[in-house]
Amino acid sequence: MRIIKGDKVKIISGKNKGKEGVVEKVYKRQSTVLIPGINLYKKHIRKNEKMPQGGVVEIPRPLATNKVMLLCPKCKSTTRVGYQVEKNKKTRICKKCKSAL
């Protein structure tokens, strides 16, 4: 997977199109990413010790990786990820400006 935890991404499709966020968690098997504050859904909670009243809570759900695109920190634009191997070390690079990610 080309997107890792801590990457700044931009949503390119869906109801949150155009929003930006930082990846909090990556689910490799489902190929999804969790971005706080994006793709929020409401969940009804029964009353318990933490919430004596119960109620409705907004929870972020994972987003498919094909709906997000990496933002390059140097050129500040959405980009695809390339790889460069030097001295047995593999690094990710921006396809547009060729800088390391």
Secondary structure per residue as TSV (DSSP state, phi and psi in degrees):
chain	resnum	aa	ss	phi	psi
A	1	M	-	360.0	139.3
A	2	R	-	-91.3	-13.1
A	3	I	-	-105.1	132.3
A	4	I	-	-124.2	170.3
A	5	K	T	-60.5	134.7
A	6	G	T	96.0	-9.3
A	7	D	-	-72.3	143.1
A	8	K	E	-90.0	126.4
A	9	V	E	-127.7	161.7
A	10	K	E	-123.8	136.0
A	11	I	E	-80.8	128.8
A	12	I	-	-107.4	-7.3
A	13	S	S	-154.9	160.0
A	14	G	S	100.1	-169.8
A	15	K	T	-70.6	-19.8
A	16	N	T	-103.7	22.2
A	17	K	T	-55.9	131.6
A	18	G	T	96.2	-15.6
A	19	K	-	-78.7	154.3
A	20	E	E	-121.8	152.6
A	21	G	E	-166.8	174.4
A	22	V	E	-108.4	133.6
A	23	V	-	-68.0	125.4
A	24	E	-	-94.6	-38.2
A	25	K	E	-150.2	145.5
A	26	V	E	-117.9	129.5
A	27	Y	E	-106.8	101.1
A	28	K	T	-68.7	-42.4
A	29	R	T	-63.8	-39.9
A	30	Q	T	-88.4	-6.3
A	31	S	T	47.6	57.7
A	32	T	E	-131.1	161.2
A	33	V	E	-130.2	148.9
A	34	L	E	-107.0	122.6
A	35	I	-	-122.2	116.7
A	36	P	T	-64.4	136.8
A	37	G	T	86.7	-2.3
A	38	I	S	-125.0	145.0
A	39	N	S	62.1	49.4
A	40	L	E	-80.8	137.4
A	41	Y	E	-128.7	152.5
A	42	K	E	-92.8	135.6
A	43	K	E	-127.4	131.7
A	44	H	E	-84.8	125.2
A	45	I	E	-108.6	130.4
A	46	R	-	-73.7	152.7
A	47	K	-	-64.9	139.4
A	48	N	-	-150.0	-168.4
A	49	E	S	-66.1	-39.4
A	50	K	S	-71.1	-40.4
A	51	M	-	-123.5	89.9
A	52	P	S	-63.5	-23.9
A	53	Q	S	-86.8	-25.0
A	54	G	-	80.6	-162.5
A	55	G	E	133.6	-165.1
A	56	V	E	-110.6	129.3
A	57	V	E	-122.2	140.4
A	58	E	E	-91.5	127.2
A	59	I	E	-124.7	132.9
A	60	P	E	-75.4	136.1
A	61	R	-	-107.4	154.1
A	62	P	-	-63.3	150.4
A	63	L	E	-118.1	140.0
A	64	A	E	-63.2	142.6
A	65	T	G	-68.1	-21.9
A	66	N	G	-77.6	-4.3
A	67	K	G	-98.9	-3.8
A	68	V	E	-120.5	153.7
A	69	M	E	-134.7	139.1
A	70	L	E	-69.5	139.7
A	71	L	E	-100.6	125.4
A	72	C	-	-74.8	128.8
A	73	P	T	-68.3	-23.7
A	74	K	T	-85.8	-54.3
A	75	C	T	-92.4	-2.4
A	76	K	-	56.8	29.5
A	77	S	S	-128.4	160.7
A	78	T	E	-68.4	141.9
A	79	T	E	-149.6	161.6
A	80	R	-	-90.5	160.2
A	81	V	E	-102.6	132.1
A	82	G	E	-117.2	169.7
A	83	Y	E	-125.0	147.4
A	84	Q	E	-134.5	130.5
A	85	V	E	-108.9	122.7
A	86	E	E	-136.0	123.6
A	87	K	T	50.5	53.9
A	88	N	T	59.4	24.3
A	89	K	E	-125.1	123.8
A	90	K	E	-98.3	123.9
A	91	T	E	-122.7	149.0
A	92	R	E	-84.7	139.7
A	93	I	E	-130.8	155.2
A	94	C	E	-77.5	131.6
A	95	K	T	-71.4	-21.8
A	96	K	T	-86.9	-52.4
A	97	C	T	-104.9	-1.6
A	98	K	-	61.7	21.3
A	99	S	-	-90.4	157.6
A	100	A	B	-73.0	143.4
A	101	L	-	-99.0	360.0
